[in-house]
């Protein structure tokens, strides 16, 4: 449930409500709005029996139940779109953010080359896997911490913040030392221990939808992260597994407006994994932005034919640049634009 405070409620009144919430065995989650404060109440106890504890407390305006099983990421809890700053860019809001880079970090020099190419084309952040979850145990698994150091060097050289995946609880702390955003991949969307650890890290998290997961399951997974008062969460639609075999996955464009209607969290699209084929990536990216996505995460490689992971779905830099131009045109048609960047130019240092 939500405890809506009066517009003139004093901080000591809010503090007393929070203290009461904790005393009753609930978890308080405070949202300071422009006009009033809202105290979200989470936990397993039935809210109906507890409304009377709060309704007459000084400073309390009213009590509202939340009907969704996911509470903290629901628009019932926070009606307005959530956004947060990330090293020179803003995630969420009117501006569209583009994250790009190789599937896997393969080589230091190659990574630096890709980073500069995508920066020039208009990317806002660099993606690249240091740890790679692969279907086959014999496939390339990533370079681990060495790759994280290369990513940090690429950030220093290009000014682009880093997005990379953590696959286990033990990797969360290590990845957070190097990366600006921790990615939780599709295969780990319902790894609840990992979600708890990601939330507790208080680091920004990009959460990908599982390949066989429903929209509600994705939101429930996000709830684990938000339950630690970590609200810097980005949801990612990356295609789901269906009977269709013409593409690697089936892009669920429906999920974008559905998610935007259900949650205040930013929603982005991964057209690379959604299609598995570079020929379709740009078209699906255009559709995602038209459907209301707040951004894209796209695989880009200067030598996709030699890539150690997912080369067939990776765009070359020139195709990526053309895609960015098209995305900008579509964004403007729906009264949006590519996000403005305030990255410092590393060359000016």
C-alpha positions in Angstrom: 0.0 0.0 0.0 1.0 3.7 -0.2 0.8 6.2 2.6 0.2 9.6 1.0 1.4 12.4 3.1 -0.1 15.9 3.2 1.5 18.5 1.0 2.5 20.4 4.2 3.7 17.3 6.2 6.7 17.9 8.3 9.8 15.7 8.1 9.3 14.6 11.7 5.8 13.4 10.7 7.2 11.4 7.8 9.9 9.9 10.1 7.2 8.8 12.6 5.3 7.0 9.8 8.5 5.3 8.6 9.2 4.2 12.2 5.7 2.8 12.5 6.0 0.9 9.2 9.2 -0.7 10.5 7.7 -1.5 13.9 4.9 -3.5 12.2 7.4 -5.6 10.2 7.1 -3.8 6.9 9.7 -2.3 4.6 9.3 1.4 4.0 10.1 2.9 0.6 10.1 6.7 0.5 9.4 8.8 -2.6 9.9 12.5 -2.3 7.7 14.1 -5.0 7.6 17.7 -6.0 4.5 18.4 -3.9 4.3 15.6 -1.3 6.0 12.5 0.1 4.8 9.0 -0.4 5.8 6.1 1.8 5.4 2.8 0.1 4.8 -0.2 2.4 6.3 -3.5 1.3 6.2 -6.9 3.0 4.1 -10.1 3.3 1.7 -8.9 5.9 -1.9 -8.2 4.7 -2.3 -4.4 4.3 -6.0 -4.3 5.1 -5.4 -5.0 8.8 -2.8 -2.3 9.1 -4.4 0.7 7.4 -5.9 1.9 10.7 -2.4 2.2 12.1 -1.6 5.0 9.7 -4.8 6.7 8.6 -5.0 9.0 11.7 -1.3 9.7 12.1 -0.4 13.4 11.9 0.6 14.4 8.4 -1.1 11.5 6.6 -3.5 12.4 3.9 -4.8 9.0 2.8 -4.0 5.3 2.3 -4.0 3.7 -1.1 -3.7 0.0 -1.9 -1.5 -1.2 -4.8 -3.3 -3.8 -6.8 -0.3 -5.0 -8.8 1.9 -7.9 -7.5 4.9 -5.7 -8.3 4.7 -2.6 -6.1 7.7 -0.4 -6.3 8.0 -0.5 -10.1 4.3 0.1 -10.6 2.9 3.3 -11.9 0.4 3.1 -9.1 3.4 3.8 -6.8 5.2 6.3 -9.0 3.0 7.7 -11.8 5.6 9.8 -13.5 8.4 8.3 -15.7 11.6 7.7 -13.7 14.9 8.9 -14.9 18.5 9.2 -13.6 21.8 10.8 -14.7 24.6 8.5 -15.9 28.0 10.2 -16.5 26.9 12.9 -18.9 23.7 11.4 -20.2 20.2 11.0 -18.8 18.4 7.6 -18.8 14.7 8.0 -19.2 12.7 11.0 -20.1 12.3 12.6 -23.5 15.8 11.8 -24.8 16.6 8.4 -26.4 19.8 6.7 -25.3 21.8 4.4 -27.5 24.2 1.8 -26.1 26.5 0.0 -28.5 29.5 -2.2 -28.8 30.7 -5.7 -29.3 28.9 -8.7 -27.8 32.2 -9.8 -26.2 35.3 -7.9 -25.3 37.9 -9.8 -27.4 40.9 -7.6 -27.7 42.1 -4.3 -26.2 43.0 -2.6 -29.5 39.8 -3.7 -31.2 37.7 -2.5 -28.3 39.3 0.9 -28.4 38.6 1.1 -32.2 35.0 0.2 -31.7 34.5 2.6 -28.8 35.8 5.6 -30.9 33.7 4.5 -33.9 30.4 4.3 -32.0 31.1 7.6 -30.2 31.6 9.3 -33.5 28.4 7.8 -34.8 26.3 9.0 -31.8 26.4 6.3 -29.2 26.0 7.4 -25.5 27.5 4.3 -23.8 29.7 1.3 -24.6 28.6 -2.3 -24.1 30.8 -5.3 -24.1 30.8 -8.6 -22.3 33.8 -9.4 -20.0 32.0 -12.5 -18.7 29.9 -14.4 -21.4 27.1 -16.9 -20.7 27.2 -19.2 -23.6 25.0 -22.2 -24.6 28.0 -24.3 -25.3 30.7 -24.8 -22.6 33.2 -24.9 -25.5 32.4 -21.4 -26.8 34.4 -18.3 -25.8 33.5 -17.3 -22.3 35.1 -13.9 -22.1 38.4 -12.5 -20.7 37.0 -11.7 -17.2 38.8 -9.0 -15.2 41.3 -8.3 -18.0 38.4 -7.4 -20.2 37.0 -5.1 -17.5 40.3 -3.3 -17.4 40.1 -2.8 -21.2 36.6 -1.5 -20.8 37.8 1.0 -18.2 40.5 2.1 -20.6 38.0 2.5 -23.4 35.9 4.7 -21.2 38.9 6.8 -20.4 39.7 7.2 -24.1 36.2 7.8 -25.4 34.3 9.3 -22.5 31.6 6.6 -22.9 30.2 5.0 -19.7 30.4 1.2 -19.6 27.6 -1.4 -19.5 28.7 -5.0 -18.9 27.2 -8.2 -17.5 27.6 -9.9 -14.1 26.7 -13.6 -14.1 27.1 -14.4 -10.4 26.9 -12.8 -7.0 30.6 -13.0 -6.7 31.0 -10.9 -9.8 28.8 -8.1 -8.7 31.4 -6.3 -6.7 34.1 -6.7 -9.3 31.9 -5.5 -12.2 30.7 -2.5 -10.1 34.3 -1.5 -9.6 34.8 -1.0 -13.4 31.4 -0.6 -15.0 28.9 2.2 -14.8 25.9 -0.1 -15.3 25.6 -3.8 -14.3 23.7 -5.9 -16.8 21.7 -8.9 -15.7 21.3 -11.0 -18.8 18.2 -12.9 -20.0 19.5 -16.3 -18.7 19.8 -14.8 -15.2 16.5 -12.7 -15.1 15.1 -15.0 -12.4 18.3 -15.6 -10.6 16.9 -14.1 -7.4 20.1 -14.2 -5.4 21.8 -12.3 -8.1 19.0 -9.8 -8.3 19.2 -9.2 -4.6 23.0 -8.7 -4.9 22.6 -6.3 -7.8 20.0 -4.3 -5.9 22.1 -4.1 -2.7 25.1 -2.8 -4.8 23.2 0.5 -5.3 24.7 0.5 -8.8 22.6 1.2 -11.9 21.2 -2.1 -13.4 20.1 -3.0 -16.9 17.7 -6.0 -16.6 17.0 -8.1 -19.7 13.8 -10.0 -20.1 14.2 -13.8 -20.0 13.7 -15.5 -23.4 10.6 -17.4 -22.1 9.4 -14.8 -19.5 6.2 -12.8 -19.4 6.1 -9.1 -18.9 4.8 -9.6 -15.4 7.7 -11.9 -14.6 10.1 -9.2 -15.8 8.5 -6.6 -13.6 8.6 -9.0 -10.6 12.3 -9.5 -11.2 12.8 -5.8 -11.3 11.0 -5.6 -8.0 13.8 -7.6 -6.3 16.3 -4.9 -7.3 14.0 -2.0 -6.3 13.3 -3.7 -2.9 16.8 -2.6 -1.9 15.8 1.1 -2.7 17.9 0.9 -5.8 15.7 2.7 -8.3 18.3 3.1 -11.1 16.9 0.2 -13.1 16.6 -0.1 -16.9 14.3 -2.7 -18.4 15.3 -4.3 -21.7 13.1 -6.2 -24.1 15.4 -8.5 -26.1 13.0 -10.8 -27.9 11.4 -14.0 -26.7 11.4 -17.6 -27.8 8.5 -18.7 -29.9 7.7 -21.3 -32.6 9.1 -19.0 -35.3 12.5 -20.0 -36.6 13.2 -17.3 -39.2 14.9 -15.1 -36.6 16.9 -16.0 -33.5 14.0 -14.7 -31.3 10.7 -13.0 -31.8 10.8 -9.3 -31.1 7.9 -8.5 -28.8 7.3 -4.9 -29.9 4.0 -5.1 -27.9 6.0 -5.3 -24.7 7.3 -1.8 -25.1 4.0 0.1 -24.9 2.7 -2.4 -22.4 5.7 -1.9 -20.1 5.5 1.9 -20.5 1.9 1.7 -19.3 2.6 -0.5 -16.3 5.9 0.8 -15.0 7.7 4.1 -14.5 11.1 2.5 -15.2 13.0 3.3 -18.5 12.4 0.6 -21.2 14.9 -0.1 -24.0 15.1 -2.6 -26.8 17.9 -4.9 -27.9 17.2 -5.5 -31.7 20.4 -7.5 -32.1 19.4 -10.4 -29.8 15.8 -10.0 -30.8 16.6 -10.8 -34.5 20.0 -12.5 -34.5 20.6 -11.1 -37.9 22.3 -7.7 -38.7 20.0 -7.3 -41.8 17.0 -6.8 -39.6 18.5 -4.9 -36.7 17.9 -1.4 -38.1 14.3 -2.1 -39.1 13.4 -3.5 -35.7 15.3 -0.7 -33.9 13.2 1.8 -35.8 10.0 0.0 -34.8 11.1 0.0 -31.1 11.6 3.7 -31.0 8.3 4.3 -32.8 6.6 2.1 -30.2 8.0 4.2 -27.3 11.3 2.7 -26.3 13.6 5.0 -24.2 16.7 3.6 -25.9 18.5 0.8 -27.7 21.3 -1.5 -26.9 22.9 -2.6 -30.2 25.9 -4.9 -31.0 28.5 -3.2 -33.2 31.8 -4.7 -34.4 34.4 -3.5 -36.9 35.1 -7.1 -38.0 31.9 -9.1 -37.4 33.0 -11.9 -39.7 35.9 -12.6 -37.2 33.9 -12.0 -34.0 34.2 -14.6 -31.3 30.6 -14.1 -30.3 27.4 -13.1 -32.2 29.2 -11.6 -35.2 26.2 -12.4 -37.5 23.9 -10.0 -35.5 26.5 -7.2 -35.2 26.3 -4.0 -37.3 29.5 -2.5 -38.8 30.2 1.0 -37.7 28.9 2.6 -40.9 25.6 0.7 -40.7 25.3 1.7 -37.1 25.9 5.4 -38.0 23.1 5.1 -40.6 20.8 3.5 -38.0 21.4 6.4 -35.6 20.4 8.9 -38.3 17.2 7.0 -39.0 16.4 6.7 -35.2 16.8 10.5 -34.8 14.3 11.1 -37.6 11.8 8.7 -36.1 12.3 10.2 -32.7 11.6 13.7 -33.9 8.4 12.5 -35.6 7.1 11.4 -32.3 8.2 14.5 -30.4 11.3 13.0 -29.0 15.0 13.2 -29.8 18.4 11.5 -29.3 19.5 12.2 -25.8 21.9 15.2 -25.3 25.3 14.2 -24.0 27.5 16.3 -21.7 30.5 13.9 -21.9 33.8 15.6 -21.4 36.0 15.2 -24.4 38.9 13.0 -23.3 41.1 14.7 -25.9 40.6 18.0 -24.2 42.0 16.8 -20.9 
